[in-house]
Amino acid sequence: MAIVRSYLLVRYRNSVLAQRFFSSMSNKRGLVLGVYSSEGNDDVKFTKFAEKYNESTAGKLLEQIKICGPLKCGETRIYWDLGKYPAVAVAGLGDSTKWDEQDEINGAKENVRIAASSGVKALTACKVGQIEVESLDDAQAAAEGALLANYKFQQFRCKEKQSMLPNVSLAECSPGSDEWERGSILASAQNWARLLMDTPANLMTPTIFSENVKAKLTPLNVDVQIHDEAWAKEKKMGSFLSVTNGTNEPAKFLELTYKGVGSDEKYVALVGKGVTFDSGGISIKPSASMDQMRADMGGAANVAATIYALAALKAPVSVKGFIPLCENMPSGTATKPGDIVFAMNGKSICVDNTDAEGRLILADALCYASTFNPKFILDIATLTGAIKVALGDCVAGVFSTNKKLWEQIHDAGSESGDRVWRMPLFKHYSDQMCDHNGYDLNNLGKGKGGGSCTAAAFLREFVPKDIPWLHVDMAGVMGECSDQSYTGAKGMTGRPMRTLVEFVTKASV
């Protein structure tokens, strides 16, 4: 009974304090602390920072936690007026040793992201305006989880209806300021990618996208060239330009160049699909959820955000980004099913399905990227719905001609929490795209199924065999993913941008 009375008193005390502070919390500080737990063990193990904070409260923090028992990973409890912060959110870090190796993820880092996001969300719900997060024993992961959770697409709501987003920072005296700064840059870059992807297509045209990227990257000494349709015609990019036939919005082709201090002479080439709205063209999509196709430039957003992050981090790498931008719309001038177009490398393509347009714009971008003789090429695109059928919404598919690069991007995905999974590049799929009498390729595979594989086989025809190549199909993780609490189940995710940064920073051929 004594335990019950103590529990009820604490609940009453917390509820009264909560009511007292709630109305004025927007000007108050809150703190996120971490605590570990293990299955079948009621012991409470604090992080190093949380242990010191508990000592500063003369052990009262531990007392209150023990009343309700250990916290599971991602579970959060708020304690009021305990120590020097009006609100203290204690977030469960779980037990990283319990991660199944089949999950192919760094469980310790992922638990930190989950805990940091959970603590920030709990304090935000209480309208705490200044939130400090301790390092949770991994400051970079803590910053990523906290700042990715502290994002909401609400730019076009009237001011009085916009939610208050708190200021989130590393806690005073917490170790890991450099790591926190790195995580902050990565989260900021990903949130920018989310903003680009979520913005409606009438407000994120190829022209607006280009101007947005130029304004964002130029201050970081990234060279941004915005090429027009006349330039693309001069380069004989007939495949890319065929997609633009049905729209009045002029196409653009972005060329981004970042050269880090101490980097190699050879560039890494990143190519991103930039269809700012995809109606399907003459092969028009069903109307249900067509609004989601505002994010069909997710590959472009990932490339721009990756280069932003690399430049902000002053990474010692050389990177060129190639982003073909256009709309895919139906009209009397649109490309018709069965039309034949010619890519920059001279190959003829029969366009049997105008809704398979991403591969058409990427074909010419890959050809152009190849002219710079890069160390390797990575293209990324919301290319096929088939990849989501195959892999669901928790992982991007990767096709690679180089085993070493595949292993490196796989390791990068494990560290970042944005996993990737290797898909096949069998000759069987190439035959389905290339075995035709009247032209070199069809943009639609002959057989049934394997849509993401035939799409990758199509793209492979536009990369010289002596240049290592990876194709990332990110359609499954474009938006509304169920596997990451810190990017949420609503809106676009900006994934897997942090994986790309981790990969490009460390990749070697």
C-alpha positions in Angstrom: 0.0 0.0 0.0 2.9 2.4 0.7 4.1 1.9 -2.8 0.7 2.6 -4.2 0.3 5.8 -2.0 3.8 6.9 -3.1 2.9 6.3 -6.8 -0.4 8.2 -6.4 1.3 11.1 -4.7 3.9 11.4 -7.4 1.2 11.2 -10.1 -0.8 14.0 -8.3 2.3 16.1 -7.8 3.3 15.7 -11.4 -0.2 16.6 -12.7 -0.4 19.7 -10.5 3.0 20.8 -11.5 2.2 20.1 -15.1 -0.9 22.3 -15.0 1.0 25.0 -13.2 3.8 25.1 -15.8 2.0 24.2 -18.9 0.7 27.7 -19.8 4.1 29.3 -19.5 6.3 26.5 -20.8 7.0 28.1 -24.1 9.6 30.3 -22.4 11.0 27.4 -20.2 13.8 25.0 -20.7 13.4 21.3 -20.9 16.0 18.5 -20.8 16.1 15.1 -22.4 18.0 12.5 -20.5 18.7 8.8 -21.4 18.3 5.6 -19.4 19.1 2.1 -20.5 17.1 -1.0 -19.8 17.4 -4.7 -20.4 14.8 -7.4 -20.7 13.9 -9.1 -17.4 16.0 -6.7 -15.4 14.5 -3.9 -13.3 17.8 -2.1 -12.7 18.0 1.4 -14.0 21.2 2.4 -15.8 21.7 6.0 -16.6 23.9 7.5 -19.3 27.0 9.2 -17.9 25.4 12.7 -18.2 22.1 11.5 -16.7 23.9 9.8 -13.8 25.5 13.2 -12.9 22.1 14.9 -13.2 20.6 12.3 -10.9 23.3 13.0 -8.3 22.5 16.8 -8.6 18.9 15.9 -7.5 20.2 13.9 -4.5 18.9 10.7 -6.2 15.3 11.9 -6.6 15.3 11.3 -10.3 16.1 7.6 -9.8 13.5 7.3 -7.1 10.7 8.6 -9.3 11.8 6.4 -12.3 11.8 3.3 -10.0 8.1 3.9 -9.0 6.9 3.0 -12.5 9.8 0.7 -13.4 12.3 0.6 -16.4 11.6 2.4 -19.6 11.5 0.6 -22.9 13.3 2.0 -25.9 11.4 5.1 -27.2 9.3 5.3 -24.0 9.4 8.7 -22.3 8.3 10.1 -19.0 8.3 13.7 -18.0 9.2 14.9 -14.5 8.4 18.4 -13.4 10.5 20.8 -11.3 13.2 18.3 -10.7 16.6 19.9 -10.6 17.5 23.1 -12.5 15.1 22.3 -15.5 11.3 22.9 -15.1 10.7 19.8 -17.2 12.9 16.7 -17.6 12.1 14.1 -20.1 13.7 10.7 -19.5 13.8 8.6 -22.6 14.4 4.9 -22.8 17.5 3.8 -24.8 16.6 0.1 -24.5 19.3 -2.5 -24.8 21.3 -2.2 -28.1 22.7 -5.7 -27.6 19.3 -7.1 -28.3 19.2 -6.0 -31.9 19.0 -9.0 -34.3 22.0 -9.0 -36.6 19.5 -9.8 -39.4 18.2 -6.3 -39.1 21.6 -5.1 -40.4 21.6 -1.9 -38.5 23.8 -0.3 -35.8 21.3 -0.8 -32.9 23.1 1.4 -30.4 22.9 4.4 -32.8 19.4 3.7 -33.8 18.2 3.5 -30.2 19.8 6.9 -29.5 17.9 8.4 -32.5 14.6 6.9 -31.3 15.1 8.1 -27.7 16.2 11.6 -28.7 13.2 12.0 -30.9 10.8 10.6 -28.3 12.1 13.0 -25.7 11.8 16.0 -28.0 8.3 15.1 -29.1 7.2 14.7 -25.5 8.5 18.1 -24.4 7.2 19.7 -27.6 3.7 18.4 -26.8 4.0 20.2 -23.5 4.9 23.4 -25.3 8.4 23.6 -23.9 10.2 26.3 -26.0 13.8 25.5 -25.2 14.8 21.9 -25.3 18.3 20.7 -24.5 19.3 17.1 -25.3 22.2 15.4 -23.6 24.6 13.4 -25.9 22.9 10.0 -24.9 26.4 8.6 -25.3 26.4 9.3 -29.1 25.9 13.0 -29.8 25.7 12.8 -33.6 22.9 10.2 -33.4 21.2 12.2 -30.7 21.2 15.4 -32.9 19.9 13.5 -35.9 17.0 12.0 -34.0 16.2 15.2 -32.1 16.3 17.5 -35.1 14.6 15.2 -37.6 11.8 14.9 -35.1 11.6 18.7 -34.7 10.3 19.2 -38.2 6.9 19.8 -39.5 5.8 20.9 -43.0 3.5 23.8 -42.3 4.9 26.6 -44.5 1.6 27.3 -46.1 -0.6 27.4 -43.1 -1.6 30.8 -41.7 0.7 31.9 -38.9 -1.8 31.6 -36.1 -2.4 27.9 -37.0 1.2 26.9 -37.2 2.5 24.7 -34.5 5.3 26.0 -32.2 8.5 24.2 -32.9 11.0 24.5 -30.0 14.7 25.5 -30.2 16.6 22.2 -29.8 20.3 22.2 -28.8 22.9 20.1 -27.0 22.6 20.3 -23.2 25.1 22.5 -21.3 28.2 20.6 -20.2 27.2 17.6 -22.3 30.2 16.1 -24.1 30.3 15.7 -27.9 29.8 19.2 -29.3 31.6 18.4 -32.5 29.6 15.3 -33.0 26.4 17.2 -32.2 27.3 19.8 -34.9 27.8 17.1 -37.5 24.5 15.4 -36.6 22.8 18.9 -36.8 24.2 19.5 -40.3 23.0 16.1 -41.5 19.5 16.5 -40.0 19.2 20.1 -41.4 20.2 18.8 -44.8 17.6 16.0 -44.7 14.9 18.4 -43.4 15.7 20.6 -46.4 15.2 17.6 -48.7 11.9 17.0 -47.0 10.8 20.6 -47.6 11.7 20.4 -51.3 9.8 17.1 -51.7 6.7 18.2 -49.7 6.3 21.6 -51.4 3.4 21.5 -53.9 4.4 21.2 -57.6 3.1 24.6 -58.6 5.5 26.1 -56.0 8.4 23.8 -56.8 8.8 23.9 -60.6 12.1 23.1 -62.3 12.9 26.8 -62.3 12.0 27.3 -58.6 13.9 24.2 -57.6 17.0 25.4 -59.4 16.8 28.9 -57.8 16.3 27.3 -54.4 19.4 25.1 -54.8 21.5 28.0 -56.1 20.6 30.2 -53.1 21.3 27.4 -50.7 24.6 26.0 -52.1 26.4 29.0 -53.5 27.3 30.5 -50.0 29.0 27.1 -49.3 31.3 27.6 -52.4 29.4 25.0 -54.4 29.4 26.0 -58.1 25.8 25.8 -59.4 25.2 25.9 -63.1 21.6 26.1 -64.4 21.4 24.8 -67.9 18.3 25.5 -70.1 16.5 23.5 -72.8 18.7 25.0 -75.6 21.7 23.6 -73.8 20.1 20.1 -73.5 19.3 20.2 -77.2 22.8 21.1 -78.0 24.0 18.1 -76.0 21.5 15.9 -77.9 19.5 14.9 -74.8 16.5 13.8 -76.8 15.5 11.2 -74.2 15.3 13.8 -71.4 13.6 16.5 -73.5 10.9 14.0 -74.7 9.5 14.0 -71.2 9.0 17.8 -71.3 6.9 17.8 -74.5 3.6 17.9 -72.7 4.2 20.8 -70.4 4.6 24.6 -70.6 7.1 24.6 -67.7 10.6 24.9 -69.1 13.0 22.1 -68.2 16.3 22.7 -66.4 19.4 20.7 -65.9 21.4 21.5 -62.8 25.2 20.9 -62.6 26.6 21.1 -59.1 30.3 21.0 -58.3 31.9 20.7 -54.9 35.6 20.3 -54.4 36.7 19.8 -50.9 40.2 20.8 -49.6 42.6 17.9 -49.9 40.3 15.8 -52.1 41.2 13.7 -55.1 41.2 15.1 -58.6 38.6 12.6 -59.8 35.0 13.4 -59.0 32.3 11.2 -57.6 29.2 11.7 -59.8 25.7 11.9 -58.2 22.7 11.9 -60.5 19.2 12.6 -59.2 15.8 12.3 -60.9 14.0 15.6 -60.8 10.5 15.2 -62.1 8.8 18.0 -60.2 5.4 16.6 -61.0 4.6 13.3 -62.6 1.1 12.9 -64.0 2.2 9.9 -66.1 1.8 11.8 -69.3 -0.4 10.2 -71.9 -0.1 7.0 -69.9 -1.8 8.9 -67.1 -1.8 7.7 -63.5 -4.9 7.0 -61.5 -6.1 10.2 -59.7 -6.0 8.7 -56.2 -2.8 9.9 -54.4 -1.5 11.5 -57.6 -0.7 14.5 -55.4 2.2 12.4 -54.0 3.9 12.8 -57.3 5.0 16.3 -56.2 7.9 14.3 -54.6 8.9 12.5 -57.7 12.0 14.8 -57.6 13.1 13.0 -54.4 16.3 11.8 -56.1 17.1 15.4 -57.0 16.4 16.6 -53.5 18.7 13.9 -52.1 21.5 14.9 -54.4 21.2 18.6 -53.6 20.9 17.9 -49.9 23.9 15.5 -49.9 26.1 18.1 -51.6 24.9 20.7 -49.1 25.8 18.5 -46.2 29.2 17.6 -47.7 30.0 21.2 -48.3 28.8 22.3 -44.8 30.9 19.6 -43.2 33.9 20.6 -45.4 34.3 16.9 -46.4 37.6 16.3 -48.2 35.9 14.8 -51.3 35.2 16.1 -54.9 31.6 15.6 -56.0 29.6 16.6 -59.1 25.8 16.6 -59.0 23.7 16.2 -62.2 20.0 16.9 -61.8 17.6 16.8 -64.8 14.4 18.7 -63.9 11.1 18.7 -65.7 7.4 18.0 -65.5 5.6 15.0 -67.1 2.2 16.2 -68.3 -0.4 15.1 -70.9 -1.3 17.4 -73.7 -1.6 17.6 -77.5 2.2 17.9 -77.8 3.1 15.2 -75.3 5.2 12.2 -76.2 2.9 9.4 -77.3 3.2 5.7 -76.4 5.2 4.0 -79.2 7.2 7.1 -80.1 11.0 6.7 -80.6 13.5 9.1 -79.1 17.3 9.3 -79.1 19.5 9.6 -76.1 22.7 11.5 -75.8 24.8 8.4 -76.6 22.8 7.8 -79.8 20.8 4.9 -78.6 17.2 4.8 -79.8 14.4 4.2 -77.3 10.8 3.2 -77.9 8.6 4.9 -75.3 5.9 2.4 -74.8 4.8 3.9 -71.5 5.1 7.6 -70.9 4.8 7.0 -67.1 8.2 5.3 -67.2 9.7 8.7 -67.6 12.3 8.7 -64.8 14.6 6.4 -66.7 14.3 8.6 -69.8 15.6 11.7 -68.1 18.2 9.7 -66.1 19.6 8.1 -69.3 20.9 11.4 -70.6 22.0 12.6 -67.2 24.1 9.4 -66.9 25.6 9.9 -70.3 26.6 13.5 -69.5 28.0 12.5 -66.1 30.1 9.8 -67.8 31.9 12.5 -69.9 33.7 13.7 -66.7 35.3 10.2 -66.2 34.2 10.0 -62.5 35.5 7.6 -59.9 32.0 6.1 -59.9 28.5 7.2 -60.6 25.6 6.9 -58.2 22.1 7.7 -59.4 19.1 8.0 -57.1 15.4 8.1 -58.0 11.9 7.5 -57.0 11.9 5.2 -60.0 9.5 2.3 -59.5 6.5 1.4 -57.4 7.8 -2.2 -57.9 10.6 -1.6 -55.4 8.1 -0.9 -52.6 6.2 -4.1 -53.5 9.5 -5.9 -53.2 11.0 -4.3 -50.1 8.3 -2.3 -48.4 8.8 1.1 -46.8 11.9 0.5 -44.6 14.7 0.2 -47.1 16.0 1.5 -50.5 17.0 -0.9 -53.2 20.5 -0.7 -54.7 21.7 -2.1 -57.9 25.5 -2.1 -58.4 28.1 -3.2 -60.9 30.8 -3.1 -58.2 30.8 -5.4 -55.2 33.2 -3.2 -53.1 31.0 -0.1 -53.6 27.9 -2.2 -52.7 29.5 -3.3 -49.4 30.5 0.2 -48.6 27.0 1.7 -49.1 25.5 -1.2 -47.2 27.8 -0.4 -44.3 26.9 3.3 -44.6 23.2 2.4 -44.4 23.7 0.4 -41.2 25.5 3.3 -39.6 23.0 6.0 -40.7 19.9 3.9 -39.9 18.7 4.2 -43.5 19.3 0.7 -44.8 19.8 -0.4 -48.3 19.4 -3.8 -49.9 21.1 -5.2 -53.0 19.0 -6.1 -56.0 20.0 -8.1 -59.1 21.4 -6.9 -62.4 21.0 -10.1 -64.3 21.5 -10.3 -68.1 17.9 -11.6 -68.1 16.6 -8.2 -67.3 18.8 -6.5 -69.9 17.5 -8.8 -72.5 13.9 -7.8 -71.6 14.8 -4.2 -72.3 17.1 -4.5 -75.3 16.0 -7.5 -77.4 14.1 -5.6 -80.1 14.3 -5.4 -83.9 13.3 -1.9 -84.7 15.2 0.1 -82.0 17.8 -0.3 -79.3 15.7 -0.2 -76.1 12.2 -0.1 -74.9 11.4 1.8 -71.7 9.1 -1.1 -70.7 10.2 -4.6 -69.9 8.9 -7.5 -71.9 8.1 -9.9 -69.1 5.8 -9.6 -66.0 7.2 -8.6 -62.6 10.6 -7.4 -61.7 9.8 -3.8 -62.6 12.6 -2.3 -60.5 15.1 -4.7 -62.0 14.2 -4.0 -65.6 14.3 -0.3 -64.9 17.8 -0.7 -63.5 18.8 -2.8 -66.6 17.6 0.1 -68.8 19.8 2.6 -67.0 22.8 0.4 -67.2 22.8 0.8 -70.9 23.8 4.5 -70.5 26.8 4.0 -68.2 30.2 3.0 -69.8 31.3 -0.5 -68.6 34.6 0.9 -67.2 32.9 3.3 -64.8 31.6 1.7 -61.5 27.9 2.4 -61.1 25.2 2.2 -58.4 21.5 2.8 -58.9 19.4 3.6 -55.8 15.6 3.1 -56.1 14.2 5.1 -53.2 10.5 5.0 -54.1 9.7 2.8 -51.1 11.1 5.3 -48.6 9.9 8.4 -50.3 7.2 9.2 -47.7 4.9 8.0 -45.0 7.3 5.3 -43.7 6.4 3.2 -40.7 9.9 2.1 -39.6 11.4 5.4 -38.3 9.7 7.2 -35.4 12.0 10.2 -35.9 11.0 10.9 -39.5 7.4 10.2 -38.8 4.6 8.5 -40.7 3.3 11.6 -42.4 4.9 13.6 -45.2 8.1 13.1 -47.2 11.1 11.7 -45.5 14.2 13.0 -47.4 15.6 9.4 -47.1 18.2 8.0 -47.6 20.3 11.2 -47.7 22.4 10.5 -44.6 23.4 7.2 -46.0 24.6 9.0 -49.2 26.7 11.4 -47.1 28.2 8.5 -45.0 28.9 6.6 -48.2 30.4 9.3 -50.3 32.6 10.5 -47.4 34.2 7.0 -47.0 33.8 5.3 -50.4 36.8 4.0 -52.3 36.9 2.0 -55.5 
